[in-house]
Each structure stands twice: as C-alpha cells, then as structure tokens.
Amino acid sequence: MSFGKKVDGDQSGAPGETADAFLGKGSKVIGTLTFTGPVELDGHIEGEISAQDKLIIGEAAVIKAKVSGAEILVKGTVTGDISASKRLILRKPARIVGNISTSNLTIEEGVVFEGKCSMGSSTSSSESRRSEHTGNSGRVAAAPVA
C-alpha cells in the first residue's frame, strides 16, 4: 500500500486530488479495510471495505466484499453489495454482481450490473420507502456519461 498517490481527474471527478491510500495490482488483502480519506484500490480484496471519503475501485481490481462509502467510483469487478451514501458511479469496464444502494447513481454504457438497485435519500425515514429496481443479467443500456 502506498500513500499520497496522485489521482487523475478522469477517475475521481476532482482534478489533482491525492488519494491517501493506494492498493496496487498484484496486492491481495483478506479482511476488513477501513479508510477515512480518499483511497484507490487496484488489487484483490476479500472481506469488507468501508470508506468515509472517496473510494475508487480501479480497472484491475477484483473485489469480493461488502463495500460502503460516501462517494464510490467502480471501474473494476465487484462481487458483493455496494452502499454509497452520496453517490455511486459505474464506469466501463465495471462488472458488479450484487445489490447496490445509493441516492445518486450514474451507470456508463458498457457496464455489467447483475442485482437489485435501491435508490433514495440516505436520510429517508421508514415511511418514505426507497424505490427498488431489479437489474437484468447482461449489459446495462444506459446513456453515455458526458
């Protein structure tokens, strides 16, 4: 794991932002990972991932875990549920097998998503139920992201 890696603006949405932690290709971690600052993951992770800030799952990443964070960008492979309190962005060639929960979702054309999607405000009460949509196996047909 290295620290202070420069994250390019195309991946994070914020030009010149620095990731506090980086797990590169060829790395393998089994267990629970908790991050308080921005992080980029490109390795193989099994277990649970929790990020209080931005979490970038790179193209080389293979994740078999429950993933939660504020803002999550996925370009790699995730098997497990993903929960993003602020926003979730799925960019090709991402492949997600599991349920997702977020109040703000962007899916780029070419992403594969198999699971259920629950959308609603993270502060919603039990009276205002979140809408649920069942994802279909195969490619998601979504409008291209500008």
C-alpha angles and dihedrals in degrees: 000000000000130000134222096026113171109240115210117236094241091064103040102029090233115089115231096008116155123223113224090211136023130188109195137206113291093032120120126193128178117191140037121330121193123185130184098186135041114304138184122205124195100154137081114283131179124183125030134337124196123180125178092193134028118333121195118193104196130214093262093051121113109191126184099177151094103269126200133169147129099258118012129185117189124194097147137058121296125181107185141047121308124204120184118182095198110017144344122203121189114194128181132295087033119131118193124184107181142050124301130206125188143127094229121039132180120182119186120214110267096037117129114220124175115178144047126309121211117190130185143105114304087226095050118133125235088257094063102060121206118246113247127207125187114228119222124228113258133033121350114231104218135153114267115263113243 
